[in-house]
């Protein structure tokens, strides 16, 4: 069982590259612990900035440092980074085209018992709506590593959402089929296409195995790149299937399901179901308890596929 959360993988990559690239700077809003970035602060104190609980300042300072030639990675809880500092993300980062990577930690329902105030179930919709803002949701630590390594090579704005808890590996250290801004096809199928992102990729894969036992062929896409969305991969998977199901740790509006539905409706109409968190206060509990309650697990996804195929 994997015990390394995606946020820790981010720290490892940044730590490694900061040894030789002194322009890399990490900024936190009293979040170095929850972001697993304390080791970076200890190893590179001259490349670390603590702004305190001031998310708007966090983003604006990052944008200013980027204009001065630095490569800032600003980490803060996704629930605050995507709402409290939304104007700064829009104007100072995206509109100003600054090389700032916004790391939304403890995304989705990661904070569990802390409730709705600490959930970030609207961040996909909010960030994807900003022109010139890319949005990424890696599914495991290996893909997270590849993503951060690639983001270090460019100078464009981006928002990256990672969860709080370790997730089971989708890939291995030796086998991470990663292409920037292209979905990873984990499985081909001809009956139903399962398109998932982030922590929902694992249950989508497991649902495909359940469906196979029932004689149903399912394809699985890891759509870690929400924006730019890999439209070609969506159309290819949908055109070969009888139905499409999207699965995401997000509200039902404005996220992966909405974007995939727009593409399918325009290019290859198919029966489509969008599995997501409800448009209502989410129950209190651990991530697993919440996912199980709303059917965002392998059994729920498989059940939805059977229903959709009729």
C-alpha positions, 0 to 999 in steps of 0.5 A, a space after each residue: 500500500 502506498 503511503 506517499 501522498 502526491 504533495 510529498 512527490 511535489 516537494 521531492 521534485 522541487 527539492 531535487 531541482 532547487 539544488 541547481 536552479 536557484 530561481 525556483 521559489 516555494 511560497 506557503 500561506 502557513 501551509 508548509 506542513 500540510 503541503 509537505 513542503 517543510 523539507 524544502 524550507 529546511 533544505 532551501 531557506 533562501 528559496 522559501 517564503 512564508 506569507 502567513 494566512 494571507 492567500 491573496 498576498 501569496 498569489 500576488 507576491 508570487 506573480 511579482 517574483 515571477 516578473 523578476 525572473 523567479 519560478 514560484 510555486 505557491 502552495 495553499 489549501 485548494 479551498 482558499 487558493 481557488 476562492 479567496 485569492 481568485 482575483 489575484 489568480 485571474 489578474 496577477 497570474 493568468 491575465 498578466 501571463 506570469 510564470 506562477 504554479 498554483 498548488 491547491 493542496 488538500 483538494 476536493 473533500 480531503 479535509 473530511 470532518 472539517 466540512 464544507 468550508 474546507 472542501 474545494 468542490 468548485 475549483 475545477 470550474 473556477 480555474 478552468 473559467 480563467 483564460 490562460 490558466 491551465 488546470 491539472 489533477 494528477 492521479 498518483 505520485 508517479 504522474 505528479 512527479 512527471 507533471 511537476 518536472 514538465 511544468 518546471 520547463 515552461 513559463 506559463 500559469 497553471 493550477 495543480 490540485 492534489 489531495 491530502 491523503 496517499 492514493 494507490 499507485 496507478 503507475 510504477 516508477 519505471 512505467 509512467 506513460 506521460 505526455 503533457 496535455 494528453 490523457 493517458 489511456 489506461 484501458 481500451 473498450 468498446 461498450 462504455 468509456 470511463 473518463 476520470 481524473 485525480 483520485 477517481 482514476 483508481 476506482 474507474 480502473 477497478 470498475 472496469 475490471 468488475 464490468 469485464 467480469 460481467 462481459 462489458 468492455 470498458 475503456 479508461 482514460 486518466 484525464 489529468 489535464 482538465 485544461 487544456 482538455 484532451 478533446 481528441 482522446 475524448 472523441 476517440 473513446 466516445 466514438 468507440 463506445 455505446 456510452 460515456 461516464 465521467 467521474 470526478 471529485 467535484 461539484 456536478 457543474 463546470 468540471 470534467 463532466 461538463 467539459 466532456 459532455 460539451 465535446 461529446 454533444 458537439 462531435 459524437 453524441 452518446 448516452 452520457 452520465 456525469 458522476 460527481 459530488 452533489 450540488 448540496 452540502 456534502 456529508 461529514 466523514 473520511 474521504 472513503 466514507 464520503 465517496 462510498 456514500 455517493 457511489 464514487 467507488 468501483 461498485 458505484 461506477 460499475 452499477 452506473 455503467 450497467 444502468 446506462 447500457 440498459 
